[in-house]
């Protein structure tokens, strides 16, 4: 298992991170434990979760994933041998996270509540990587196609970092990262950390796949120059890159079949590119999963690729994909295909 540096921490994490957002909704506690056991045996000791999970977000299931991970940690007694990443929700009208049904914000008080809640559910006294799930600023994320300027009503970066710093000092979190963030936002956090002696970002968790390479347009340079690497989520584009949804197919039990949340990947251009990448994979003796995941793993700015699965068969195929070959010829073929329709699913 290839390992990569986690920012400037001196720590390393495997190139594969196990995402867990299905635990507590699509996957039972026993299934979640089985997945974590299997991944751990394969060298994956990096697990990503969030107070928001399970997905899709609901009042009945928030925190369920952390509780399942917590019971696994307690049963296995291996807390010192794994890296746990979790997240605090960003600004949203979801009224079930905080007492009194208030809007979630990245304020010091709300961060305190969120950290303590995650620690309790995870049954641990520290979180290795604590991330801001999305910004306090109003941004067009999760499939937004263009920037729209709203206003300056957001919690100042230094206030949020200051709250995280107090938890770092206490030892309840070790390192900090962001998710669904822009290049400007990342640099604001980096600059304020250096100016004020606050915790420095070690990672950026953003969507990245063959269908969404927008990270390369600004954030890739930031990641490399500032050593704040990418933790790529949705490397299979919510499963669309497997080809299982082509021609409107809706396999039983699949996420889009169950929850109808895949609109980001359902344009005519996306369908055309999914088919084309599948054909490219076949021409090189690869499966679509192997092409998609190995592509992500070979990026210079990549720290770890977050995979997710609802079945052991899917998990096995995902892990095996990282052993697939990669070549200059395949790199050129992928780039040539990308140039015909760049990032149809930003």
HUSULVEN-V888999 format. One line per field, one symbol per residue. ss: DSSP state (a for helix, b for strand, c for the rest). burial: b if it has 9 or more other ideal C-beta (glycine too) atoms within 8 Angstrom, else e. Layout:
# HUSULVEN-V888999
ss->???
burial->???
This chain:
# HUSULVEN-V888999
ss->ccbbbccccccbbbcbbbbcccbcccbcaaaaaaaaaaaaaccccbbbcccccccccccccccaaaaaaaaaaaaaccaaacbbbbbbcccbccccccaaaccbcccaaaaaaaaaaaaaaaccccbbbbbbccccccccccccccccccccccccaaaaaaaaaaaaaaccbbbbbbbcccaaaaaaaaaaaaaaccccbbbbbbbcbccbcaaaacaaaaaaaaccbbbbbccccccaaacccaaaccccccaaaaacccaaaccaaaaaaaaaaaaaaaaccccaaaaaaaaaaccccbbbbbbccccaaaaaaaaaaccccccaaaaaaaaaaaaacccccc
burial->eeebbbbeeeeebbbbbbbbbbbbbebebebbbbbbbbbbeeebbbbbbbbbbbeeeeeebbbbbbbbbbbbbeeeeeeeebbbbbbbbbbeeeeebbeeeeebebbbebbbbbbbbbbebbebebbbbbbbbbbbeebeeeebeeeeeeeeebbebbbbbbbbbbbbeeebbebbbbbbbbbebbbbbbebbeebebbbbbbbbbbbbbbbbebeeebbebbbebbbbbbbbbbbbbbbbbbbbbeeeeeeebbbbeeeebeebeeeebbbbbbbbbebbeebebebbbbbbbbbbebebbbbbbbbbbebebbbbbbbbbebeeeeebbebbeebbeeeebbbe
